[in-house]
Amino acid sequence: MSLQALTWVIYEVGADIKYSDFRVLLILADMANQQGNGAYPSRSTIGRLTGYSVRTVSYALKNLESAGLIRRGDQRIVSGLGGYKPTVWNLNMDRDAKTAPLETNDTAVQTDRTPAVQRGVQKTGDRCANSSAIGLHKNPSKEEPYIEPRESNARARKPTPIPADWKPTEEHQALADRLGIDCHAEADKFRDRALDSGARSADWNAKFRNWLVKGKERGFATPKDSSARRRFTWGSEEVKRVLGPIACEGTDTYVELACKVADLLNQGLDPDMLRRQLADVSDNAWVEQLFEQGEVA
């Protein structure tokens, strides 16, 4: 991480660029060296850290390069990586990026790598090294290809509250399994948080994917443990199935009932059995009946 590069981005560039471009530039500054050079995160990595699509990241890099805030660096840095090679970026911290011309890769290679030539004569070994450097420059490592996002750009759609029937997909379950996370427990927490805060999103599936990844990275996700009993919350699907359609739905009374049902399920009661026991109970007797069930459990 380069403190100088981050300071330059925050205090000197700041509001002069779009917010999405600013976020991408912060990632490059965080991954650059002390001189602001040699940052090579892939577009997908930048997208994961910023929450943007690969298309948005590609546009941001193009805008930053056109504005002179970044330039392509020495691609030999990533020559040892397998598969597709990410682009190496340098930050133009030592110039007025809006007016100064871009420094080409030829200049960078000759300044940093090419041995000095004295009196027009160069040693054979130096000529070979210089030829190798020029060859590497003329044939830069293959940059990772652009991949069309699986879904349309979420920013172009209108944010909405979380749907009442939202639930994790098979893709979410597979991601949670790879991360060693309890998908159902995290889905309950995610749904409760969205309902409690009144949050709105243009893509709730993408938001839950980010929730799982960030939960793993920051250590607050529920670990997957096949031997542990599942914990139910008032927004769990099993709780909704037990309560069914009742007159107080959407009120504080409903939340109180849902919390009590969740407590009973966490004590080990079977959801279907509890539903059958409460099937013939009138709405105004639900609270009393549920508390009696709690005492029995």
Order of alpha helices (4+ residues) and beta strands (2+ residues): alpha-alpha-alpha-alpha-beta-beta-alpha-alpha-beta-alpha-alpha-beta-alpha-alpha-alpha-alpha-alpha
